[in-house]
Amino acid sequence: MSVYAVYPATGSGGGGGGGTVTSIDVSGGTTGLTTSGGPVTGAGTITFAGTVNIAHGGTGQTTANAAFAALSPMTTAGDLIFENATPLPARLAIGTAGQVLTVSGGLPAWSTPAGGVSKFATNWPNASGTTFVATHNLGTTDVQVSLVDLNDNNVISVGTIVITSSNVVTLTSSEAPNTNWRVIIIG
């Protein structure tokens, strides 16, 4: 923004002495602002209009949401804003399905939990009385096995659960099986 004042020349040096202001005008320059009402040669008002652009400390926008979006480092749905080590605002792109938000080196990061998060479910086929053998792909470590009745979502009491290999689990129930039972294995 520029302010101009025009002084009358006085004395023999071309303006080295005192004087009076006879005209004032301003310009928005490259700020994004415009002015009206100038030049003022007596009494008057100079008015600014517009929005200050980013290069001059503004946002170039007229609403809070638009102003935030103009300054935000986010570019994609699901992005997060965090303070990086500089410290400056930074963008963390959305993770992938199954990942969790964690901290790495003091900064947020997406990570896949150890062992992953998987779920295997199959109906109880009643192939051999109260014993059911389920083939799955979740391994033998940190596997949670449940037998659920889909009629009421109650967990069925299981007498024994044996995981014989990385993809086979055997369940034996003391109750007579029901066609609505489902074996759920989470690992």
Secondary structure, DSSP 4 states (H G I P E B T S, - for coil): -EEEEE----TTTTS-S-----EEEEE-TTSSEEEES--BSSS---EEEE---GGGTS-S-SSHHHHHHHH----STT-EEEE-SSSSEEEE----TT-EEEEETTEEEEEPPTT---EEEEE---TBTTEEEEE-SS-STT-EEEEEETTTTEEPPEEEEEEEETTEEEEEESSPP-TTEEEEEE-
